[in-house]
Amino acid sequence: MKKIPFVTLISINIFFLLQIPAFSSDWKHIGTFGDGDYYVDHDSIKYDGSKVTFWWKVENGENKNVKTTVDCNSKIWAIRDAVVYKPDGSLGAVVHVTEKNLEWVGITLDSAADKWHKILCKDK
């Protein structure tokens, strides 16, 4: 088994820590859905053609912040990054999905993704 150098592990950890949204985020409550209260960070919203990328979070005991892209024209969405916090506030897990591995999902009516689409894609 090949050993990973210590410097490589530190670099990977720093990369993922930089992906965590800043504490000065502008979280706006968008609604309560099946598993908790959902918020969108309005400071993180970035448009690129018909796509919009942003951070959202759900508060439900196991808080998580998720970076997501919604394709306004195709009505699909995909998770790019996720940071999950344990109930005590400590870091539970960090996930990063590369562009080629994005798993696009259709937007379900009356879901959090439907609300994101209505709010963020209304002018697209």
C-alpha positions in Angstrom: 0.0 0.0 0.0 1.4 3.4 -1.0 1.8 5.9 1.8 0.5 9.5 1.3 3.1 12.1 2.2 2.2 14.3 5.2 2.4 17.5 3.1 -0.2 16.1 0.7 -2.6 15.4 3.5 -2.1 19.0 4.9 -2.7 20.4 1.4 -5.9 18.4 1.0 -7.2 19.5 4.4 -6.5 23.2 3.6 -8.3 22.9 0.3 -11.4 21.6 2.0 -11.3 24.1 4.8 -11.2 26.9 2.2 -14.4 25.5 0.7 -16.4 26.1 3.9 -18.6 29.2 3.7 -17.5 32.2 5.6 -19.1 33.1 8.9 -20.1 36.5 7.5 -22.7 34.9 5.2 -26.1 36.4 4.6 -28.4 33.5 5.4 -32.1 34.0 4.4 -34.7 31.5 5.6 -36.6 30.1 2.5 -38.9 27.6 4.3 -39.4 24.5 6.3 -39.4 21.2 4.4 -39.5 17.6 5.5 -36.2 17.4 7.3 -35.7 21.0 8.8 -35.4 24.7 8.2 -33.7 25.7 5.0 -31.6 28.8 4.4 -29.8 30.3 1.4 -26.6 32.4 1.7 -27.4 35.4 -0.5 -23.7 36.5 -0.5 -22.7 33.2 -2.2 -25.1 33.4 -5.2 -23.2 33.3 -8.5 -24.8 33.1 -12.0 -23.2 31.6 -15.0 -25.5 31.6 -18.0 -28.6 29.5 -17.1 -26.9 28.1 -14.0 -26.8 29.5 -10.5 -24.4 28.2 -7.8 -24.9 29.0 -4.1 -24.6 27.7 -0.5 -27.6 26.5 1.4 -28.0 25.0 4.9 -30.5 23.0 6.7 -30.9 23.1 10.5 -32.3 19.9 11.9 -30.0 18.7 14.7 -27.3 17.6 12.2 -26.6 21.0 10.6 -25.1 20.9 7.1 -24.0 23.5 4.6 -24.2 22.5 0.9 -22.9 24.2 -2.2 -25.3 23.5 -5.0 -25.8 24.4 -8.7 -29.3 24.8 -10.2 -29.7 24.7 -14.0 -32.6 27.2 -14.4 -33.5 26.1 -17.9 -33.4 22.3 -17.4 -34.9 22.4 -13.9 -32.2 20.1 -12.4 -29.7 20.6 -9.6 -26.5 19.0 -8.3 -24.5 19.1 -5.0 -20.9 20.4 -5.4 -19.7 20.5 -1.8 -21.1 19.6 1.6 -20.0 20.3 5.1 -21.8 18.4 7.9 -21.6 19.4 11.5 -22.3 17.1 14.4 -24.9 18.1 17.0 -22.1 19.5 19.3 -21.0 21.9 16.5 -17.8 20.0 15.6 -17.0 19.1 12.0 -18.5 15.8 11.0 -17.7 15.4 7.3 -16.6 17.3 4.2 -17.4 16.2 0.7 -16.3 17.7 -2.7 -17.7 16.6 -6.0 -15.7 17.3 -9.2 -17.4 18.7 -12.2 -17.4 15.5 -14.2 -18.9 13.6 -11.2 -21.8 15.9 -10.6 -25.1 13.9 -10.2 -27.9 16.1 -11.7 -31.3 15.5 -10.1 -34.7 16.7 -11.3 -36.5 19.3 -9.2 -39.4 17.9 -7.3 -42.5 20.1 -6.9 -42.9 21.7 -3.4 -39.3 20.7 -2.4 -36.5 22.9 -1.2 -35.0 22.6 -4.7 -38.3 23.9 -6.1 -38.1 26.9 -3.8 -34.5 27.6 -4.9 -35.5 27.4 -8.5 -38.5 29.8 -7.9 -36.4 32.3 -6.0 -33.1 32.2 -7.9 -34.3 31.5 -11.4 -37.2 33.9 -11.6 -35.4 36.3 -14.0 -33.7 33.6 -16.0 
